[in-house]
Amino acid sequence: MKKITLLYIFMVAFAAQAMAFTTFGHQTIASIATKHLTEKAQTDVKAILGTDMVQECVWLNTLRTKPELAYTKDWHIFTLDRAGRSTTTAENDGIVQLEKAIAVLRDRANKSDSLVKASLKTVIHLVGDMHCIPHIRIDGVEASKGFKFKLHNTLVGKGYKEWNTSWEAMWQRGFSERNVILSPSYYGADVEIFLGSKKTEYEKGTPRFWVENVGQDVVFGLGVFSPNALISAEDKERMEDIHNRCMAKAGYRLAALLNDIFK
């Protein structure tokens, strides 16, 4: 995928706005999904939310800031077993909460409006989260919890610089910041130009299959990156390609899921 070249000064200048750039990624996913909703799904989603998905895609982030709801922070984590399978039944695991929210939406005629709305916002958020590598944990693989490494600016001589970063910072902020000059809809359109042909392939399967699919990218990343290592520009670019594929997968899969729920 083509890259929009921005200086990595963004990683320093906007570090305090990490949540905003996380929001930017979720908004991009919601923007992609919105374009692929059926007319009925789009009508139903807007009726439940009272607005569009882009405006309600990070609702769970507001919950975990409240002391009485701090336990919801675990909902953003998706665990896989040592074989890379999603088999967990843990109440606070992301996949379990996602499945519960989906079940509410499928039985929405018998649920309260407030529960249906909360469940829809949960689905929108968690489908995005499950496609973010830092949210995946593999049992017995300590490195899947994240670690520090170094990046560099590829220059030579006095202009050469290195800096410490982490998997989460690079994934959630660094890659998105390269595109923050665009709106989420334009960034989503850019992703689709290069990956739109994969839509039918990406949207197949269930949420458990989807998170296992992202787990394969985690394993790949752990094979390329190692704690405290200096990462080459080529390897960083390979991970950015995975990031963009995950954005496309999340958008197409969210749309496919909602189209099925609201058919």
C-alpha positions in Angstrom: 0.0 0.0 0.0 1.3 3.5 -0.7 2.5 5.4 2.2 1.8 9.1 3.0 5.1 10.3 4.2 5.0 12.3 7.4 8.0 12.9 9.7 7.9 10.7 12.8 8.0 14.0 14.8 4.3 13.2 15.2 5.3 10.4 17.6 6.7 12.9 20.0 4.5 15.9 19.3 1.3 14.1 19.7 2.2 11.4 22.2 -0.2 13.0 24.8 -3.1 12.5 22.3 -2.8 8.8 22.1 -6.5 8.2 22.7 -7.4 10.6 19.8 -5.3 8.5 17.4 -6.8 5.3 18.7 -10.2 7.0 18.0 -9.0 7.8 14.5 -8.3 4.2 13.8 -11.7 3.1 15.0 -13.4 5.9 13.0 -11.6 4.7 9.9 -12.9 1.1 10.5 -16.4 2.4 11.1 -16.2 4.5 7.9 -15.2 1.5 5.8 -18.0 -0.6 7.4 -20.6 2.1 6.8 -20.0 2.1 3.1 -20.7 -1.7 2.9 -23.9 -1.9 5.0 -27.1 -2.8 3.3 -29.8 -0.2 3.2 -31.7 -1.9 5.9 -28.7 -2.4 8.2 -27.8 1.2 7.7 -31.3 2.4 8.6 -31.5 0.1 11.6 -28.1 1.0 13.0 -28.8 4.7 12.7 -32.2 4.3 14.3 -30.6 2.5 17.3 -27.6 4.8 17.7 -29.4 8.0 16.9 -26.3 8.9 14.8 -23.8 7.0 12.6 -21.2 4.4 13.6 -18.3 6.8 13.2 -19.6 8.9 16.1 -20.1 5.9 18.4 -17.2 3.7 17.7 -15.1 4.1 21.0 -17.9 4.0 23.6 -16.1 1.4 25.7 -13.2 3.7 26.2 -15.4 6.0 28.2 -16.7 3.2 30.4 -13.3 2.0 31.7 -12.5 5.5 33.0 -15.3 5.2 35.6 -14.1 3.5 38.8 -17.2 1.3 39.1 -16.7 0.1 35.5 -12.9 -0.3 35.5 -13.3 -4.0 35.0 -14.4 -3.4 31.4 -10.8 -2.6 30.5 -10.4 -6.4 30.2 -13.0 -6.5 27.5 -10.5 -5.0 25.1 -8.2 -8.0 25.3 -8.7 -11.2 23.3 -6.9 -14.3 24.4 -5.8 -17.3 22.3 -4.5 -20.6 23.6 -1.0 -21.9 22.8 -2.2 -23.3 19.5 -3.6 -19.9 18.5 -7.2 -21.0 19.0 -9.9 -18.8 20.5 -11.4 -21.2 23.1 -11.8 -19.0 26.1 -15.1 -18.7 28.1 -13.7 -16.1 30.5 -16.5 -13.6 31.3 -14.4 -10.5 30.8 -12.6 -11.7 27.6 -13.2 -9.5 24.6 -14.5 -12.4 22.4 -17.0 -13.5 25.1 -18.3 -9.9 25.6 -18.6 -9.5 21.8 -20.6 -12.7 21.5 -22.9 -11.6 24.3 -23.5 -8.3 22.6 -24.2 -10.1 19.2 -26.7 -12.3 21.0 -28.6 -9.3 22.4 -28.8 -7.7 18.9 -30.1 -10.9 17.4 -32.8 -11.1 20.1 -33.4 -7.3 20.1 -37.2 -7.5 19.9 -37.1 -8.9 23.4 -34.5 -6.6 24.9 -34.7 -3.0 26.2 -33.8 -0.2 23.9 -30.9 0.8 26.2 -29.5 -2.7 26.2 -29.7 -2.9 22.4 -28.0 0.4 22.0 -25.2 -0.5 24.4 -24.7 -3.9 22.7 -24.5 -2.3 19.2 -21.9 0.1 20.4 -20.0 -2.7 22.1 -20.0 -4.7 18.8 -18.7 -1.8 16.8 -15.9 -1.1 19.2 -14.8 -4.7 19.9 -14.7 -5.8 16.2 -12.2 -2.9 15.8 -10.2 -3.9 18.9 -9.9 -7.6 17.9 -8.1 -6.4 14.7 -5.5 -4.5 16.7 -2.4 -6.6 17.4 -1.7 -5.2 20.8 -5.1 -6.4 22.0 -4.2 -10.1 21.3 -2.7 -12.3 24.0 -1.4 -15.8 23.4 -1.3 -18.1 26.3 2.3 -18.9 27.3 3.8 -16.2 25.0 4.9 -13.4 27.4 6.0 -11.2 24.5 2.4 -11.0 23.2 1.7 -8.6 26.1 4.0 -6.1 24.5 7.6 -5.0 24.8 10.0 -2.1 24.0 12.2 -1.9 20.9 13.9 0.8 18.8 13.0 2.5 15.5 15.2 4.8 13.5 14.7 7.4 10.8 16.9 5.7 8.1 19.1 8.8 7.6 22.9 8.6 7.8 25.5 10.7 9.5 24.5 13.5 11.9 20.8 13.3 10.8 20.5 9.6 12.0 18.3 9.2 15.1 16.9 6.3 17.1 14.1 6.3 19.6 12.5 3.8 22.0 8.9 2.8 21.3 6.6 -0.2 21.9 4.4 -2.4 19.8 1.3 -0.7 21.1 2.7 2.8 20.4 3.8 1.9 16.9 0.5 0.1 16.0 -2.0 2.4 17.6 -0.3 5.8 17.1 2.7 5.6 14.7 0.9 4.0 11.8 -2.3 6.0 12.1 -0.4 9.2 12.5 1.1 8.8 9.1 -2.4 9.2 7.8 -3.9 11.6 10.3 -3.7 14.5 7.8 -6.6 12.6 6.1 -10.1 12.3 7.5 -11.1 8.7 8.6 -13.3 8.4 5.5 -10.4 9.3 3.2 -8.0 7.0 5.0 -10.5 4.3 4.7 -10.9 4.9 1.0 -7.1 4.8 0.7 -7.1 1.4 2.4 -9.8 0.1 0.1 -8.0 1.2 -3.1 -5.4 -1.4 -2.3 -7.3 -4.0 -0.4 -10.9 -3.8 -1.7 -10.4 -6.9 -3.9 -10.0 -8.9 -0.7 -13.4 -8.0 0.7 -15.1 -11.3 0.0 -12.2 -13.3 1.4 -11.9 -11.1 4.5 -15.5 -11.1 5.6 -15.9 -14.9 5.8 -16.0 -16.7 9.1 -17.1 -16.0 12.6 -15.6 -13.6 15.2 -13.7 -16.5 16.8 -12.2 -17.2 13.4 -11.4 -13.5 12.9 -9.5 -13.2 16.1 -7.5 -16.3 15.3 -6.7 -14.8 12.0 -5.2 -11.7 13.7 -3.4 -14.0 16.0 -1.4 -15.3 13.0 -0.2 -11.7 12.4 0.8 -11.6 16.1 3.0 -14.7 15.6 4.5 -13.2 12.5 5.3 -9.9 14.3 6.9 -11.8 17.2 9.1 -13.5 14.7 10.3 -10.2 13.2 10.4 -8.0 16.3 12.3 -8.9 19.5 12.6 -7.0 22.8 15.1 -4.1 22.7 16.0 -4.8 19.1 16.6 -2.1 16.5 13.9 -2.6 13.9 14.8 -2.1 10.2 12.8 0.2 8.0 11.8 -2.9 5.9 10.4 -4.8 8.8 8.5 -1.8 10.0 7.0 -1.4 6.6 5.9 -5.1 6.6 4.1 -4.5 9.9 2.4 -1.4 8.5 1.1 -3.5 5.6 -0.4 -5.9 8.2 -1.8 -2.9 10.0 -3.6 -1.7 6.8 -4.9 -5.2 6.1 -6.3 -5.4 9.6 -8.1 -2.1 9.1 -9.7 -3.4 5.9 -10.6 -6.8 7.5 -12.2 -5.0 10.5 -14.3 -2.7 8.3 -15.5 -5.5 6.0 -16.1 -7.9 8.8 -18.1 -5.4 10.9 -20.3 -4.6 7.9 -20.8 -8.3 7.2 -21.7 -9.0 10.8 -24.2 -6.1 11.0 -25.7 -7.0 7.6 -26.4 -10.5 8.9 -27.8 -9.3 12.2 -30.1 -6.7 10.6 -31.1 -8.6 7.5 
